Amino acid sequence: MEQGQLDNLIKWFDSYVAGFYGDDEFINTNIELKEKHSKTVCEEMEWLAVRLGLSDERKRIATAIALLHDVGRFRQFKEYRTYRDSSSVNHSQLGVDVICQENVLAGIDKKERAIIETAVRYHGEKELPVGLDDETLLYCKLIRDADKIDIYRVVIEYYEQYLVNPGEFKLELEVPDEPWYTKEILEKLLAGERIDYKVLNTFNDVKLLMLSWVYDVNFAATLERIKEKGFLEKVVDFLPADDDIERVRKKVLGYVDSRIDKEL
């Protein structure tokens, strides 16, 4: 991919997203959230690509994937007023549909188009499909990691806004804000297991899910970035201050330090 092609993708993206803003403040707030997220994931992707020593051409492909990874979210929220796939559509597949319908990748090398579409399609799935070639697998792993880095930022800002004034909160709250958490989810986290979105019952469960993401990070450099920004400690601070959560804190932070020390 040439730099001019990436520049054209950015221009298309800005124009496409602008069309989703209107008079509905709830929709505008949520569209703005995903627009900023997409741009920030590009920045995190560029950081990760440099940290991993990728070539300039690979960096451009990776940045294009970061820009487009959530492009299905805009149509999803406009039509369904939710970002919850289980209540609407699979946003990853919708993103590929948008890319194809809008002919976004016209003029880009066929192999690169296939890589971009595959990475967008599977960035939000619980598991990557088996049988991906090494190059495609690299980009799929990159976007899943870069996405997680910025989702931590988004969610922490989200929690802070909600705590200050829950009555004026203009983003979607997908599960009830209860003072408890599900013990089974906590035990899975302590066992080093990933957590499925389908079993979440409370807002605190969502926070535990976020902490479990460290087990699904592909590159130790990603954990280095997450640690550098202090995201995990901030998420823990939003949870109840009890002995079980202290066990979670030690488990998660210990796992991160261990992988960084071993792999970097």
Backbone as CSV, one residue per row, in Angstrom:
resi,resn,N_x,N_y,N_z,CA_x,CA_y,CA_z,C_x,C_y,C_z
1,MET,0.842,-1.204,0.000,0.000,0.000,0.000,0.879,1.256,0.000
2,GLU,0.562,2.185,-0.876,1.286,3.450,-0.963,0.701,4.460,0.027
3,GLN,1.509,5.456,0.387,1.037,6.465,1.335,-0.171,7.211,0.780
4,GLY,-0.184,7.465,-0.525,-1.322,8.159,-1.130,-2.614,7.365,-0.994
5,GLN,-2.528,6.061,-1.076,-3.716,5.221,-0.907,-4.239,5.287,0.524
6,LEU,-3.326,5.298,1.489,-3.741,5.431,2.883,-4.363,6.810,3.112
7,ASP,-3.786,7.840,2.531,-4.344,9.191,2.667,-5.759,9.247,2.111
8,ASN,-6.002,8.571,1.005,-7.345,8.551,0.413,-8.337,7.808,1.309
9,LEU,-7.875,6.742,1.957,-8.740,6.018,2.891,-9.154,6.922,4.051
10,ILE,-8.217,7.710,4.543,-8.513,8.615,5.654,-9.536,9.658,5.231
11,LYS,-9.386,10.200,4.026,-10.352,11.186,3.515,-11.730,10.560,3.366
12,TRP,-11.773,9.335,2.826,-13.064,8.651,2.695,-13.698,8.436,4.061
13,PHE,-12.916,7.973,5.019,-13.433,7.690,6.355,-14.047,8.949,6.977
14,ASP,-13.340,10.049,6.907,-13.841,11.299,7.496,-15.161,11.710,6.862
15,SER,-15.246,11.597,5.545,-16.477,11.965,4.840,-17.617,11.011,5.178
16,TYR,-17.314,9.734,5.241,-18.338,8.716,5.544,-18.914,8.928,6.937
17,VAL,-18.053,9.107,7.918,-18.523,9.260,9.298,-19.315,10.556,9.475
18,ALA,-18.913,11.607,8.789,-19.617,12.889,8.903,-21.095,12.753,8.560
19,GLY,-21.426,11.812,7.690,-22.811,11.625,7.268,-23.712,11.028,8.326
20,PHE,-23.154,10.563,9.441,-23.970,9.955,10.499,-24.371,10.940,11.591
21,TYR,-23.817,12.133,11.567,-24.195,13.140,12.553,-25.487,13.838,12.133
22,GLY,-26.291,14.193,13.124,-27.556,14.866,12.821,-28.092,15.586,14.041
23,ASP,-29.413,15.510,14.256,-30.052,16.248,15.339,-30.228,15.433,16.619
24,ASP,-29.938,14.134,16.557,-30.122,13.261,17.708,-28.839,13.264,18.556
25,GLU,-28.906,13.867,19.743,-27.711,14.013,20.575,-27.174,12.666,21.057
26,PHE,-28.083,11.728,21.332,-27.672,10.395,21.775,-26.858,9.709,20.683
27,ILE,-27.332,9.764,19.447,-26.596,9.166,18.328,-25.283,9.913,18.105
28,ASN,-25.333,11.230,18.115,-24.110,12.015,17.885,-23.011,11.678,18.886
29,THR,-23.384,11.567,20.157,-22.402,11.268,21.199,-21.751,9.918,20.969
30,ASN,-22.553,8.938,20.576,-22.022,7.598,20.367,-21.234,7.478,19.068
31,ILE,-21.632,8.216,18.046,-20.857,8.233,16.796,-19.506,8.900,17.044
32,GLU,-19.515,9.990,17.794,-18.268,10.683,18.115,-17.327,9.765,18.898
33,LEU,-17.889,8.981,19.810,-17.093,8.029,20.590,-16.327,7.084,19.667
34,LYS,-17.023,6.502,18.679,-16.380,5.535,17.795,-15.458,6.208,16.779
35,GLU,-15.776,7.421,16.383,-14.875,8.136,15.474,-13.528,8.400,16.165
36,LYS,-13.587,8.895,17.402,-12.354,9.145,18.151,-11.621,7.832,18.413
37,HIS,-12.365,6.792,18.742,-11.745,5.488,18.997,-10.986,5.001,17.760
38,SER,-11.599,5.097,16.600,-10.961,4.631,15.365,-9.656,5.371,15.109
39,LYS,-9.673,6.686,15.306,-8.466,7.479,15.073,-7.384,7.161,16.108
40,THR,-7.794,6.923,17.346,-6.811,6.629,18.384,-6.236,5.226,18.224
41,VAL,-7.039,4.287,17.746,-6.517,2.948,17.463,-5.449,3.043,16.375
42,CYS,-5.634,3.952,15.421,-4.581,4.175,14.413,-3.275,4.591,15.085
43,GLU,-3.362,5.483,16.059,-2.164,5.941,16.756,-1.514,4.804,17.538
44,GLU,-2.345,3.996,18.204,-1.798,2.869,18.960,-1.205,1.819,18.021
45,MET,-1.831,1.633,16.871,-1.306,0.692,15.882,0.055,1.155,15.380
46,GLU,0.186,2.438,15.123,1.458,2.975,14.655,2.537,2.796,15.725
47,TRP,2.179,3.018,16.993,3.132,2.807,18.080,3.570,1.341,18.125
48,LEU,2.594,0.447,18.042,2.891,-0.981,18.124,3.737,-1.433,16.940
49,ALA,3.413,-0.926,15.756,4.169,-1.306,14.560,5.626,-0.871,14.667
50,VAL,5.864,0.326,15.181,7.234,0.802,15.389,7.936,-0.047,16.446
51,ARG,7.222,-0.330,17.528,7.811,-1.117,18.632,8.206,-2.511,18.157
52,LEU,7.440,-3.046,17.201,7.720,-4.388,16.681,8.648,-4.371,15.472
53,GLY,9.022,-3.179,15.034,9.977,-3.061,13.937,9.427,-3.413,12.574
54,LEU,8.163,-3.122,12.326,7.564,-3.427,11.025,8.046,-2.447,9.955
55,SER,8.050,-2.902,8.715,8.433,-2.047,7.594,7.385,-0.959,7.378
56,ASP,7.760,0.087,6.620,6.821,1.181,6.350,5.568,0.677,5.632
57,GLU,5.735,-0.236,4.690,4.576,-0.755,3.963,3.640,-1.512,4.898
58,ARG,4.202,-2.326,5.769,3.371,-3.054,6.734,2.668,-2.084,7.693
59,LYS,3.361,-1.028,8.079,2.754,-0.025,8.962,1.528,0.595,8.308
60,ARG,1.631,0.878,7.002,0.500,1.500,6.300,-0.691,0.547,6.229
61,ILE,-0.432,-0.713,5.946,-1.521,-1.698,5.910,-2.151,-1.819,7.292
62,ALA,-1.317,-1.880,8.313,-1.821,-1.998,9.683,-2.648,-0.774,10.069
63,THR,-2.209,0.399,9.663,-2.949,1.625,9.975,-4.285,1.650,9.243
64,ALA,-4.306,1.178,7.999,-5.568,1.101,7.251,-6.555,0.183,7.962
65,ILE,-6.079,-0.933,8.476,-6.940,-1.861,9.216,-7.472,-1.183,10.476
66,ALA,-6.599,-0.475,11.184,-7.020,0.225,12.399,-8.104,1.255,12.090
67,LEU,-7.925,1.995,11.009,-8.899,3.011,10.619,-10.264,2.391,10.327
68,LEU,-10.263,1.244,9.664,-11.506,0.636,9.176,-12.086,-0.428,10.101
69,HIS,-11.384,-0.789,11.164,-11.803,-1.964,11.927,-13.214,-1.840,12.494
70,ASP,-13.634,-0.634,12.853,-14.974,-0.435,13.434,-15.899,0.329,12.499
71,VAL,-15.632,0.290,11.203,-16.433,1.097,10.283,-17.893,0.638,10.250
72,GLY,-18.154,-0.599,10.644,-19.536,-1.079,10.718,-20.301,-0.511,11.894
73,ARG,-19.604,0.005,12.889,-20.247,0.521,14.096,-21.179,1.700,13.810
74,PHE,-20.819,2.526,12.823,-21.595,3.737,12.576,-22.988,3.401,12.049
75,ARG,-23.052,2.515,11.071,-24.362,2.088,10.568,-25.114,1.305,11.644
76,GLN,-24.394,0.488,12.396,-25.015,-0.296,13.463,-25.749,0.612,14.454
77,PHE,-25.056,1.654,14.923,-25.686,2.498,15.942,-26.798,3.366,15.357
78,LYS,-26.599,3.825,14.150,-27.631,4.656,13.520,-28.930,3.874,13.351
79,GLU,-28.804,2.605,12.989,-29.988,1.791,12.709,-30.573,1.140,13.953
80,TYR,-29.732,0.732,14.894,-30.218,-0.051,16.035,-30.092,0.674,17.375
81,ARG,-29.378,1.800,17.411,-29.178,2.581,18.633,-28.505,1.758,19.737
82,THR,-27.661,0.851,19.350,-26.890,0.050,20.290,-25.599,-0.416,19.627
83,TYR,-24.569,-0.635,20.434,-23.332,-1.249,19.958,-23.259,-2.709,20.376
84,ARG,-24.343,-3.214,20.920,-24.347,-4.605,21.376,-24.705,-5.511,20.202
85,ASP,-23.729,-6.300,19.752,-23.945,-7.151,18.584,-25.090,-8.130,18.785
86,SER,-25.216,-8.659,19.992,-26.247,-9.665,20.258,-27.655,-9.099,20.146
87,SER,-27.778,-7.770,20.224,-29.089,-7.127,20.105,-29.294,-6.472,18.742
88,SER,-28.289,-6.607,17.869,-28.394,-5.944,16.564,-27.779,-6.807,15.474
89,VAL,-26.556,-6.473,15.063,-25.850,-7.234,14.028,-24.388,-7.388,14.435
90,ASN,-23.699,-8.306,13.777,-22.266,-8.462,13.997,-21.553,-7.278,13.349
91,HIS,-20.992,-6.405,14.181,-20.421,-5.173,13.634,-19.191,-5.431,12.782
92,SER,-18.478,-6.530,13.042,-17.288,-6.847,12.251,-17.669,-7.226,10.822
93,GLN,-18.672,-8.086,10.694,-19.147,-8.463,9.364,-19.766,-7.262,8.651
94,LEU,-20.507,-6.450,9.402,-21.093,-5.251,8.808,-19.999,-4.324,8.285
95,GLY,-18.876,-4.272,8.992,-17.757,-3.457,8.530,-17.237,-3.915,7.183
96,VAL,-17.113,-5.228,7.002,-16.670,-5.766,5.711,-17.697,-5.437,4.636
97,ASP,-18.984,-5.546,4.979,-20.047,-5.211,4.022,-19.934,-3.756,3.569
98,VAL,-19.683,-2.859,4.514,-19.532,-1.435,4.183,-18.323,-1.233,3.274
99,ILE,-17.214,-1.854,3.601,-15.992,-1.726,2.796,-16.252,-2.167,1.355
100,CYS,-16.972,-3.270,1.199,-17.254,-3.780,-0.152,-18.289,-2.926,-0.874
101,GLN,-19.365,-2.562,-0.190,-20.430,-1.768,-0.817,-19.946,-0.388,-1.235
102,GLU,-19.065,0.190,-0.433,-18.548,1.528,-0.727,-17.324,1.483,-1.651
103,ASN,-16.867,0.252,-1.972,-15.697,0.075,-2.838,-14.488,0.848,-2.309
104,VAL,-14.314,0.768,-0.995,-13.312,1.562,-0.302,-11.895,1.202,-0.721
105,LEU,-11.659,-0.069,-1.019,-10.306,-0.540,-1.289,-9.980,-0.651,-2.782
106,ALA,-10.749,0.032,-3.595,-10.498,0.015,-5.041,-9.081,0.512,-5.335
107,GLY,-8.389,-0.209,-6.194,-7.037,0.190,-6.583,-5.947,-0.347,-5.688
108,ILE,-6.322,-0.955,-4.576,-5.336,-1.529,-3.658,-5.075,-2.977,-4.065
109,ASP,-3.844,-3.410,-3.928,-3.439,-4.766,-4.287,-4.415,-5.801,-3.733
110,LYS,-4.734,-6.797,-4.568,-5.740,-7.803,-4.206,-5.406,-8.530,-2.908
111,LYS,-4.142,-8.896,-2.733,-3.743,-9.596,-1.507,-3.897,-8.691,-0.288
112,GLU,-3.544,-7.427,-0.443,-3.677,-6.490,0.664,-5.144,-6.258,1.001
113,ARG,-5.996,-6.199,-0.020,-7.438,-6.052,0.232,-7.950,-7.221,1.055
114,ALA,-7.541,-8.415,0.688,-7.997,-9.620,1.403,-7.531,-9.595,2.862
115,ILE,-6.304,-9.159,3.084,-5.784,-9.073,4.450,-6.591,-8.070,5.269
116,ILE,-6.844,-6.903,4.695,-7.594,-5.856,5.406,-8.996,-6.344,5.748
117,GLU,-9.684,-6.934,4.773,-11.052,-7.404,5.014,-11.089,-8.514,6.053
118,THR,-10.124,-9.419,6.016,-10.086,-10.507,6.999,-9.821,-9.975,8.400
119,ALA,-8.893,-9.042,8.518,-8.574,-8.472,9.830,-9.764,-7.722,10.411
120,VAL,-10.484,-6.989,9.568,-11.690,-6.292,10.029,-12.755,-7.301,10.450
121,ARG,-12.922,-8.346,9.649,-13.976,-9.336,9.923,-13.767,-10.041,11.253
122,TYR,-12.529,-10.310,11.621,-12.301,-11.131,12.811,-11.753,-10.367,14.018
123,HIS,-11.672,-9.041,13.922,-11.059,-8.298,15.026,-11.861,-8.410,16.319
124,GLY,-13.167,-8.603,16.208,-14.006,-8.621,17.398,-14.467,-9.997,17.830
125,GLU,-13.999,-11.033,17.156,-14.423,-12.392,17.502,-13.661,-12.909,18.723
126,LYS,-14.274,-13.842,19.426,-13.619,-14.401,20.609,-12.329,-15.129,20.225
127,GLU,-12.344,-15.830,19.103,-11.173,-16.572,18.637,-10.939,-16.283,17.156
128,LEU,-9.696,-16.296,16.739,-9.386,-16.194,15.316,-9.601,-17.556,14.666
129,PRO,-10.011,-17.584,13.405,-10.207,-18.866,12.729,-8.879,-19.570,12.473
130,VAL,-8.919,-20.869,12.427,-7.698,-21.621,12.116,-7.438,-21.525,10.613
131,GLY,-6.185,-21.720,10.227,-5.855,-21.788,8.810,-5.455,-20.478,8.169
132,LEU,-5.360,-19.379,8.947,-4.913,-18.118,8.362,-3.430,-18.203,8.019
133,ASP,-3.035,-17.625,6.894,-1.616,-17.606,6.562,-0.886,-16.656,7.517
134,ASP,0.425,-16.782,7.597,1.205,-16.058,8.598,1.057,-14.543,8.483
135,GLU,1.016,-14.021,7.258,0.914,-12.575,7.072,-0.437,-12.059,7.555
136,THR,-1.509,-12.742,7.157,-2.844,-12.340,7.596,-2.973,-12.463,9.104
137,LEU,-2.427,-13.529,9.662,-2.487,-13.741,11.106,-1.790,-12.608,11.851
138,LEU,-0.667,-12.137,11.332,0.044,-11.027,11.962,-0.864,-9.807,12.094
139,TYR,-1.520,-9.432,11.004,-2.372,-8.238,11.033,-3.604,-8.444,11.913
140,CYS,-4.144,-9.649,11.933,-5.285,-9.935,12.812,-4.875,-9.765,14.276
141,LYS,-3.698,-10.239,14.602,-3.208,-10.092,15.980,-2.933,-8.624,16.309
142,LEU,-2.378,-7.888,15.354,-2.077,-6.471,15.577,-3.336,-5.673,15.874
143,ILE,-4.390,-5.867,15.092,-5.586,-5.053,15.300,-6.290,-5.438,16.593
144,ARG,-6.279,-6.706,16.935,-6.906,-7.108,18.187,-6.190,-6.475,19.385
145,ASP,-4.873,-6.364,19.308,-4.113,-5.747,20.392,-4.289,-4.229,20.418
146,ALA,-4.149,-3.576,19.279,-4.277,-2.117,19.232,-5.670,-1.680,19.668
147,ASP,-6.671,-2.443,19.278,-8.053,-2.166,19.666,-8.200,-2.216,21.186
148,LYS,-7.649,-3.240,21.803,-7.752,-3.390,23.261,-7.109,-2.215,23.995
149,ILE,-5.942,-1.782,23.509,-5.260,-0.667,24.179,-6.186,0.534,24.289
150,ASP,-6.832,0.886,23.187,-7.667,2.088,23.246,-9.002,1.838,23.925
151,ILE,-9.513,0.620,23.871,-10.768,0.364,24.590,-10.569,0.582,26.082
152,TYR,-9.394,0.258,26.601,-9.128,0.572,28.008,-9.302,2.074,28.255
153,ARG,-8.717,2.891,27.390,-8.864,4.352,27.547,-10.319,4.763,27.510
154,VAL,-11.048,4.260,26.505,-12.453,4.615,26.331,-13.269,4.249,27.559
155,VAL,-13.091,3.024,28.024,-13.901,2.538,29.139,-13.593,3.295,30.424
156,ILE,-12.334,3.623,30.663,-11.981,4.377,31.872,-12.604,5.773,31.826
157,GLU,-12.549,6.428,30.679,-13.202,7.734,30.549,-14.703,7.604,30.760
158,TYR,-15.263,6.547,30.241,-16.668,6.196,30.337,-17.062,6.046,31.811
159,TYR,-16.291,5.290,32.584,-16.568,5.089,34.002,-16.504,6.415,34.763
160,GLU,-15.485,7.215,34.454,-15.307,8.483,35.163,-16.476,9.432,34.913
161,GLN,-16.928,9.527,33.666,-18.070,10.378,33.332,-19.336,9.895,34.031
162,TYR,-19.522,8.588,34.026,-20.724,8.008,34.628,-20.765,8.246,36.137
163,LEU,-19.616,8.107,36.790,-19.568,8.310,38.241,-19.856,9.751,38.627
164,VAL,-19.385,10.690,37.834,-19.585,12.106,38.133,-21.059,12.484,38.051
165,ASN,-21.736,12.028,36.992,-23.141,12.416,36.815,-23.888,11.360,36.015
166,PRO,-24.307,10.263,36.662,-24.979,9.185,35.924,-26.266,9.621,35.230
167,GLY,-26.949,10.618,35.785,-28.198,11.081,35.182,-28.019,11.787,33.856
168,GLU,-26.832,12.348,33.650,-26.551,13.073,32.404,-25.702,12.256,31.436
169,PHE,-25.475,11.001,31.770,-24.614,10.156,30.945,-25.289,9.862,29.615
170,LYS,-24.585,10.137,28.505,-25.204,10.068,27.181,-24.734,8.870,26.349
171,LEU,-23.992,7.961,26.973,-23.566,6.768,26.262,-24.409,5.581,26.709
172,GLU,-24.299,4.497,25.939,-25.092,3.310,26.209,-24.520,2.530,27.389
173,LEU,-25.392,2.155,28.326,-25.012,1.289,29.440,-25.675,-0.063,29.189
174,GLU,-24.862,-1.070,28.831,-25.430,-2.317,28.312,-25.947,-3.267,29.385
175,VAL,-25.450,-3.141,30.608,-25.872,-4.028,31.709,-26.179,-3.171,32.933
176,PRO,-26.950,-3.687,33.886,-27.317,-2.902,35.077,-26.104,-2.525,35.931
177,ASP,-26.153,-1.327,36.501,-25.091,-0.879,37.397,-25.454,-1.308,38.813
178,GLU,-25.063,-2.514,39.162,-25.316,-3.075,40.491,-24.019,-3.081,41.299
179,PRO,-24.100,-3.080,42.636,-22.876,-3.022,43.449,-22.124,-4.342,43.555
180,TRP,-22.656,-5.416,42.982,-22.035,-6.734,43.107,-21.417,-7.177,41.784
181,TYR,-20.682,-8.280,41.843,-20.129,-8.899,40.648,-20.397,-10.394,40.732
182,THR,-20.328,-11.071,39.593,-20.623,-12.501,39.523,-19.400,-13.297,39.954
183,LYS,-19.563,-14.119,40.982,-18.440,-14.869,41.548,-17.799,-15.808,40.520
184,GLU,-18.630,-16.417,39.671,-18.097,-17.341,38.671,-17.158,-16.619,37.705
185,ILE,-17.487,-15.371,37.379,-16.635,-14.586,36.495,-15.323,-14.263,37.185
186,LEU,-15.402,-13.887,38.452,-14.180,-13.601,39.203,-13.277,-14.830,39.275
187,GLU,-13.853,-15.999,39.502,-13.049,-17.218,39.586,-12.391,-17.560,38.254
188,LYS,-13.082,-17.324,37.150,-12.489,-17.546,35.836,-11.280,-16.624,35.636
189,LEU,-11.425,-15.398,36.058,-10.334,-14.430,35.935,-9.124,-14.871,36.761
190,LEU,-9.377,-15.307,37.975,-8.290,-15.769,38.833,-7.619,-17.034,38.293
191,ALA,-8.383,-17.813,37.513,-7.844,-19.048,36.923,-7.115,-18.784,35.612
192,GLY,-7.049,-17.527,35.206,-6.357,-17.186,33.967,-7.170,-17.469,32.723
193,GLU,-8.500,-17.477,32.866,-9.374,-17.778,31.738,-10.008,-16.504,31.190
194,ARG,-10.294,-16.523,29.906,-11.007,-15.413,29.287,-12.498,-15.513,29.592
195,ILE,-13.177,-14.399,29.504,-14.585,-14.320,29.888,-15.426,-13.971,28.672
196,ASP,-16.557,-14.636,28.554,-17.465,-14.420,27.433,-18.437,-13.280,27.752
197,TYR,-18.662,-12.413,26.768,-19.608,-11.313,26.941,-20.994,-11.812,27.355
198,LYS,-21.358,-13.000,26.922,-22.713,-13.505,27.140,-23.031,-13.761,28.605
199,VAL,-22.006,-13.897,29.468,-22.257,-14.226,30.871,-22.233,-12.991,31.775
200,LEU,-22.090,-11.807,31.211,-22.026,-10.589,32.014,-23.397,-10.232,32.582
201,ASN,-23.427,-9.916,33.868,-24.686,-9.563,34.527,-24.726,-8.133,35.052
202,THR,-23.569,-7.591,35.400,-23.516,-6.256,35.992,-22.378,-5.435,35.389
203,PHE,-22.399,-4.159,35.711,-21.347,-3.243,35.272,-19.993,-3.694,35.823
204,ASN,-19.973,-4.202,37.049,-18.722,-4.705,37.621,-18.200,-5.924,36.857
205,ASP,-19.100,-6.748,36.329,-18.678,-7.887,35.513,-17.943,-7.405,34.264
206,VAL,-18.413,-6.304,33.703,-17.747,-5.735,32.519,-16.306,-5.356,32.866
207,LYS,-16.113,-4.797,34.048,-14.763,-4.398,34.472,-13.865,-5.628,34.646
208,LEU,-14.426,-6.702,35.195,-13.652,-7.937,35.323,-13.299,-8.492,33.939
209,LEU,-14.235,-8.401,33.010,-13.969,-8.817,31.634,-12.789,-8.044,31.061
210,MET,-12.779,-6.740,31.287,-11.689,-5.909,30.780,-10.336,-6.362,31.323
211,LEU,-10.312,-6.738,32.592,-9.064,-7.210,33.189,-8.637,-8.547,32.595
212,SER,-9.606,-9.386,32.234,-9.284,-10.705,31.670,-8.671,-10.600,30.288
213,TRP,-8.791,-9.456,29.646,-8.236,-9.287,28.297,-6.726,-9.479,28.261
214,VAL,-6.050,-9.304,29.378,-4.590,-9.466,29.355,-4.204,-10.882,28.917
215,TYR,-5.094,-11.856,29.133,-4.807,-13.237,28.727,-4.973,-13.443,27.223
216,ASP,-5.557,-12.455,26.555,-5.811,-12.564,25.115,-4.957,-11.577,24.320
217,VAL,-3.920,-11.038,24.940,-3.017,-10.113,24.258,-1.941,-10.908,23.535
218,ASN,-1.681,-10.541,22.293,-0.757,-11.303,21.452,0.703,-10.921,21.640
219,PHE,0.964,-9.638,21.884,2.341,-9.155,21.945,2.653,-8.586,23.329
220,ALA,3.812,-8.955,23.864,4.224,-8.417,25.159,4.351,-6.896,25.101
221,ALA,4.675,-6.366,23.916,4.770,-4.909,23.762,3.427,-4.242,24.031
222,THR,2.339,-4.924,23.706,1.002,-4.394,23.988,0.791,-4.286,25.493
223,LEU,1.213,-5.322,26.218,1.100,-5.278,27.679,1.982,-4.177,28.256
224,GLU,3.135,-3.971,27.640,4.028,-2.885,28.045,3.309,-1.539,27.923
225,ARG,2.589,-1.360,26.819,1.858,-0.112,26.580,0.717,0.060,27.586
226,ILE,-0.008,-1.018,27.840,-1.121,-0.984,28.786,-0.600,-0.654,30.192
227,LYS,0.529,-1.265,30.554,1.129,-0.992,31.866,1.611,0.451,31.953
228,GLU,2.254,0.912,30.887,2.777,2.283,30.843,1.680,3.304,31.113
229,LYS,0.485,3.046,30.618,-0.631,3.982,30.769,-1.405,3.780,32.072
230,GLY,-1.079,2.727,32.822,-1.737,2.508,34.110,-3.197,2.109,34.019
231,PHE,-3.588,1.534,32.885,-5.005,1.235,32.668,-5.549,0.183,33.637
232,LEU,-4.784,-0.865,33.894,-5.307,-1.966,34.706,-5.581,-1.518,36.139
233,GLU,-4.677,-0.756,36.710,-4.881,-0.253,38.067,-6.132,0.629,38.140
234,LYS,-6.346,1.419,37.088,-7.518,2.295,37.076,-8.805,1.490,37.029
235,VAL,-8.820,0.410,36.238,-10.016,-0.433,36.183,-10.263,-1.082,37.545
236,VAL,-9.207,-1.590,38.167,-9.345,-2.210,39.497,-9.922,-1.210,40.492
237,ASP,-9.515,0.047,40.401,-9.996,1.070,41.338,-11.497,1.319,41.226
238,PHE,-12.091,0.950,40.089,-13.532,1.117,39.922,-14.333,-0.047,40.504
239,LEU,-13.648,-1.095,40.934,-14.300,-2.274,41.496,-14.383,-2.169,43.017
240,PRO,-15.260,-2.958,43.645,-15.348,-2.926,45.110,-14.006,-3.234,45.763
241,ALA,-13.705,-2.560,46.866,-12.436,-2.762,47.569,-12.588,-3.906,48.564
242,ASP,-12.451,-5.144,48.069,-12.556,-6.292,48.962,-11.408,-7.260,48.696
243,ASP,-11.341,-8.324,49.476,-10.217,-9.258,49.385,-10.139,-9.956,48.029
244,ASP,-11.305,-10.305,47.455,-11.303,-10.982,46.160,-10.752,-10.079,45.065
245,ILE,-11.114,-8.823,45.088,-10.615,-7.886,44.077,-9.118,-7.644,44.271
246,GLU,-8.651,-7.681,45.501,-7.208,-7.567,45.744,-6.484,-8.767,45.148
247,ARG,-7.076,-9.949,45.244,-6.500,-11.144,44.618,-6.449,-10.968,43.101
248,VAL,-7.499,-10.401,42.546,-7.550,-10.143,41.106,-6.436,-9.179,40.705
249,ARG,-6.275,-8.124,41.489,-5.243,-7.131,41.163,-3.864,-7.788,41.107
250,LYS,-3.540,-8.570,42.109,-2.229,-9.224,42.155,-2.062,-10.216,41.018
251,LYS,-3.114,-10.962,40.711,-3.049,-11.955,39.642,-2.805,-11.298,38.291
252,VAL,-3.574,-10.280,37.976,-3.497,-9.636,36.661,-2.186,-8.882,36.493
253,LEU,-1.824,-8.077,37.482,-0.583,-7.307,37.373,0.637,-8.224,37.375
254,GLY,0.563,-9.307,38.138,1.661,-10.268,38.147,1.819,-10.951,36.804
255,TYR,0.708,-11.294,36.175,0.756,-11.924,34.856,1.399,-10.979,33.834
256,VAL,0.989,-9.722,33.855,1.531,-8.742,32.913,3.037,-8.581,33.108
257,ASP,3.481,-8.405,34.350,4.915,-8.250,34.616,5.709,-9.474,34.182
258,SER,5.122,-10.655,34.400,5.806,-11.889,34.037,6.015,-11.986,32.528
259,ARG,4.984,-11.654,31.758,5.132,-11.743,30.298,6.094,-10.689,29.761
260,ILE,6.040,-9.506,30.306,6.957,-8.457,29.857,8.403,-8.852,30.155
261,ASP,8.636,-9.339,31.359,9.995,-9.744,31.748,10.506,-10.909,30.886
262,LYS,9.612,-11.814,30.545,10.006,-13.014,29.794,10.221,-12.742,28.318
263,GLU,9.391,-11.866,27.716,9.367,-11.741,26.257,10.025,-10.476,25.723
264,LEU,10.276,-9.502,26.572,10.881,-8.258,26.075,12.318,-8.099,26.575
